[in-house]
Amino acid sequence: MIDTKAYRESEAEQQRLRDLLRLLPRGQRTILEIGARDGYHTRILTELFETVTALDLEQPAIVHDRVIPVKGNVLDLEFPDNAFDCVLCAEVLEHIPRVSRAAAEISRVAARTVVIGVPYKQDTRAGRTTCARCGRTNPPYGHINTFDEHHLKTLFPALRLAETSYVGSRRERTNAISAWLMDLAGNPWGTYGQEESCTACGAPLEAPSRRTGPRRICSRLAFLLNQAQRPFITPVANWIHMRFVKEKNA
């Protein structure tokens, strides 16, 4: 499993958090945080907003006089239109099957501001996993959606894009042949430390305990091909953040 404390203290994650906080509006009273998890970011949000509604698939165990923990699903938010001054949704939409529906719900319940954060131009063939139970291939970290500027912007047609920012840098890219070879090898170097289960059967994902000779050959060839292309890969940002504004007549 991922060491959550070390991850949050990493420079990359701190940089992502600083940028999201920079994009959040000042002087607004209420915010809906979608994907609150254990409330680490929720508590920071209480420094900027009078009331933070912390939503996750299971009700967050957060005890704070300015936090309202709520069990809910972004695909069907049980709030009235324009219920919150601001909605923050970061590191969530890449996991959502009906992402257009989620975006529509976010737009509906926001009265003034929406801040979105997602991985940017992620190559989900790199780092994918193979489920030991059902044999299905999974994208890394359960990221079933990928985003660029156009895709993210078009998810929120009723909102005005106010600012776009990019955070971090990465060169994680593969190619069709390497991805195919890695699949044959059982994806031994996938993101098996992730919290997300298999997207097909729900089983926990575990790295292969042993590899046959042919699988070792396939993974080695895939690795060498990726290394050969690496000098020609142009780095891209880790994340893209967008701040949208809801016009009064929207």
Number of C-alpha atoms within 10 A of each C-alpha: 9 11 8 9 8 10 12 14 11 11 12 14 15 13 13 21 15 11 16 21 16 10 21 20 18 10 10 16 14 22 29 27 23 24 24 27 18 14 21 11 15 26 18 12 24 18 11 18 20 15 19 27 20 28 24 19 14 14 16 18 13 18 11 13 10 17 21 17 22 20 13 17 16 23 17 12 16 13 12 10 14 15 16 24 20 28 27 23 21 22 14 18 26 19 17 16 13 12 18 16 15 20 20 17 19 28 26 19 21 25 22 21 25 30 25 22 25 24 23 22 16 23 18 20 22 21 21 24 29 27 24 17 13 12 13 15 18 24 20 20 22 20 23 16 18 17 17 14 13 8 10 21 17 12 16 18 12 15 20 16 17 14 12 16 14 17 22 16 14 15 16 18 17 21 14 10 13 21 21 16 19 29 21 17 23 25 26 23 16 23 24 24 14 15 13 18 17 24 19 12 12 12 14 16 22 19 17 17 7 9 13 8 9 11 19 17 16 19 24 16 16 23 16 12 15 19 12 10 12 15 9 9 12 11 13 16 16 19 22 22 24 20 23 24 20 22 12 7 4 12
